[in-house]
Amino acid sequence: MHAVVQHRLGGGEVLAVETVPRPMPLPTEVLVRVHAAGINPVDWKTREGHGMADVLGEPPFVLGWDVAGVVEEVGFGVTTLAVGDRVYGMPWFPRSAGAYAEYVTAPARQLTLAPTSLSHAEAGAVPLAALTAWQVLVDTLHLQPGQRVLITAGAGGVGHFAVQFARHLGAHVVATASAANHEWLRELGADEVVDYHDAGYETRITDMDAIVELVGGDESPRLAGTLRPGGIIVAVPGGVSEELAAAVAEAGGRATAFLVEPDAPALARIAELIDAGEVRVEVARTFPLEEVGRAHELGETGRTRGKIVLTVDA
């Protein structure tokens, strides 16, 4: 089969399509013919030697965790999926899933039926970003109706799902985004949208019960003052720095790091919301497997709306 293999750390030029052995499913695993693989920031960070590079070890390895495709073969003992099922998932994370390939194997219970209303490319955009948003809002923040939540980078992959999930949970949603995305985010359910380009924009945001911080770096400590006493900020990229911890403590709040986990039951619930028309999936652009370097380059600009997806012809 064809897969995108990198033999050294570096820029997009280290990604190359090669012929490699097709994997075989072990007991409790399925073989999936991949039709689409979503691209996430963790992918290009790992490519450079950050992200999950410590988990994957030294190259060579195959990047990618978002999978959408069709079950080609089932291993012994699998009862939840069958050959021919359209599935999606984020298997193995943070261990290697090798999603940038024509076939992957994965534990059957880390995959679930894909939303019937989505194309393969749209389904491939969902797993890691949507699970991050869901697990932060539902399992970490336990967001309640009427609570005020701030979502930074609201137009991004995780952000646009977080806005919609928070709206579904009945929260008052404040999102940050460039002006061009304000009306779109209001359509998705944001009650207020603030332009992060405006100097001191954070001073216009107050009394937050929770913050989903998706930018990282110097951004996080600046937002601590928007929390109400007892509020909590979930720092998704990079975790909780000393500066953030100090700023949040001064504001009388709490801060926690977060890392997404495979979660087929949550993806099944997300599929229900998508098929019910309550959640929309935004695909900024698709690229064929052979143009993975260009796809990474676009993602690294940080200026895309929604997700970038690789399409795979197996």
N, C-alpha and C positions, 0 to 999 in steps of 0.2 A: 504494500500500500504506500501512498504518498503521505508524508508528514513534514511539518516544518521543524527542522532540527537546528539547534545552535551549538557550535563546538567551542565557543569562547564567549566571554562576557563582552558587552559593548553596545553599540548603536544598532539601528535597524538593519545595517548591512550584514550583521552576523546571522540573520535569519535566512535559511535556505530550504527549499523543498527538496527532499531526498526520498529515495525508496528504502523502506525499512520493513522488517517482518510484521505481518498482521498479527495482533494479539489473539489469544484464545481465552475464552471465559473459564474461570475456575468455578467450582461449586459455589452456588449462591450469587454468581455474577452473570451479567448479560453482555453480549457483544452488540454494540450500537454502530450502525452505519451513520456517520455524522453528515448532516446536511448543512449545519450552521454552527459556528463557534463564536460566542461573544468575546469582545476584547475589553479588558478592564485595566485600570491604572496599575494594579498589582503585576500585570503581565510585563509592561515595559520597565517597571522598577526591578522586577526579577531578572529580566534580560540584561540589565546593567550591573547586577550584582547586589541589589537591595531587595526589597519586598520579601519573597519567600525563597531567595537564593540560598540561605543557610539551611532551609529544609530540603530543597532539591539537591543540594551538594554541587560539586563541580560539574560543568558541562562535559559531555553532551547531554542535553535533555530537550524535551518537547514541551513548550509552554501551553497554557490555556486550561481553563476550568469550566467555562460555560459550554454545555453540550445540548444540541437539539438534533434529533434524528429518528431513526427507525430501528427497532430491535431486530437484529439479524439472527441471533442464536442465543439460547438460554442455557446456563450451566445447570448442573444437577441441583435439585432442591428448590429451584425458583418457582414460586407459585403466584407472585404478585404481578408479573408481566409475562407477555407472550410474544412470539415471533410476529412481526408486523405492527406492533404497537408503536404509535408516535409518542416519543418520550422527550423529556427535558430534565436537566438537573445540573448540579455543581459537584460532581463526585470527587472524593478523595481529599478535598481541600483541607489543610494546606499542602498535603503530599501531592506528588505529580499525578495529574489526570491525563495529560497529553492530548488536550482537546483540539489542538491545531493539526488534525490528521483526518484521514478518511474513515478510520475505525477507532473506537475506544472500547475498553472493557471497564466495567464498574460494578460495585455491589448493587444488586437489583433494588434494594430498599433505599438507595440514595438517589434513585430516579423515580419519576412519576409521569403519568399521562400528561402530555402537553395540552395547553388550551386549544380547543377545537377551532376557535375563531382566528387563530394566528397562523401565519405562514411559518415555515421553518426558520427563516431569518429573524422574524419577530420573536419567535419562541427562544431563539438563541441569545437574544438580547436580555432575557429576563433573569435567569437564575441568581448569579452572584449579586447583582445590583439590587434586585427585589428582595432577596433573602437578607441582605445587609439591612435594608430599610425596615423590613418586617421584624427581624430579630431585635433591632435597636428599639423600635417603638413599642412592640408588643411584649417581648420577653425581658428587655432590660429596663425600659422606662415605665412599662405598664401604663401607657398613656390612657387617660380617662376623658370622657366627654367634658367639654368646657375648659380643659386645661390649655394653656398657651404654650405653643412649641415653636421654636425658631429652627429653621432648616437652612443651613448655608449651602451654597452651590446648588440651589433648587432646580436649576435646569439641567443638571448633569445626570449621569446614569442612575446613581443611587438617589439623588435629590428628587428627580421627578416622580419616582416611585414613593419616596417618603412623603412628599406633599399629598399624594393621593391616598395613601394609607392613613395618614394623620386625619385627613378630611373624613375618611370612612369611619374612623374611630371617634369622630365628633369633636375633635380639638379645634381650637382657634389657631390657624396656621399662618405664620409669618415666614417668608422665604427671602433669601438674597439672590439676586441675579442681575445681569446687565439689562439695561432698559429694553432692549429688543425682545426679551423673553418675558416681560412683565404680564402682558395680556394673556399669553399662552398659559402661564402659571396660574393666573386667576381662573382660566377655564378649567384647569386641573383641580382647582379647589383651594388655592391660597387666598386667605382673607386679606393679607397685606403683602406687598412685595417691595423690597428696598434695594436700591442700586448700590452695589458694593463699591462702585467707582467713586461715589460721593465721599469726600473727606469727612471723617467723623460720623459715618452713617450709623455706627453702633449706638451713638448717643440718642438716636431717635427710636430705639427699641428698648422697651422696659417691661419689667414684671413677668419675665419668662419662667414658666414652671420647668421647662426642659429645653435643651439645645441639642440638635443633631449637627455636630460640627464635622463637615466633610472637606474642609480646605487644608487645615493643619498649619504648621509653621507659626509665624507671628500673629496669624489671625485669631487663634484660640484665646490667648490671654486678653485680647482687646474685648472679647465678647463676655467676659466674666461679669462685668458690671450690668449686663442686661438681665441677669438672673434675679429672681426674688429670693429672699432668705429661705433656705431649704431646697432651692432648685438644683437641678443636676444637668451637667453637660457630658455628653458622650463624645469623646474625641476619637473619631474613626481612623483617620490616617495619622500614623506616628505615635499614637497613644498620648499619655498625660506627661507633659514636660514639667520640669521644676517651676518654670515661669507660670504655666497654666495652673498648677496645683496651688501656688501661692496666691494667684489672683482670685481663684475660686474660693479659697479659704477666707480671704479678706472680704469677699462678697457674701459670705455665710452660706455658700452652696457646697456641692459635691462634684467631683469629676471622676470619670471612669474611662478606661480604655475598652476597646471592643475588637473582636475578630469574628467574622462570619464562620458558620459551620454548615456542613451538608444537612439538609432538612427537607426530606421528601413530603412529610405531612404539611408543612408550611407551604411548599410549592403547590401542593394539591389545592389548598385553600386559596392561594393566589390565582391559580388557574380558574377557580370558580368565579372570583371577582372579575377577572378579565373577560370571561365568557358572558358574564352578566352585564357587561358594559360599564362597570364601575371603575375600572382601571384601564388606562390606555398605555400602550407601549410605543415609545418614540425611538425609531431607528434613524440615526443621523445619516449613515451611509453604509453600504456594503462593499466588500472587496473580495475578489477571488483569492484562494489560498496563496497563489503565486505572488500576490501583491501585498503580502503581510507587512513588509517593511514600510510601504506607503501608509498602510492602515495605522501602524504604530506612530508614524510621524504625525498623522493628523490628530490622533488621540493625545499626543504629547503637547499639542498647542493649548489644550485646556479650553478650547472655544467651541466645542461641538455641543449640540443639544441632544440629549438622550445618549444612545449607545451606537458604537461602531461594531459591525459584525462581519466575520469571514464566512463566505459561502463555499461549500465544499461539494464537488462533484465526484462521488465515489463510484 
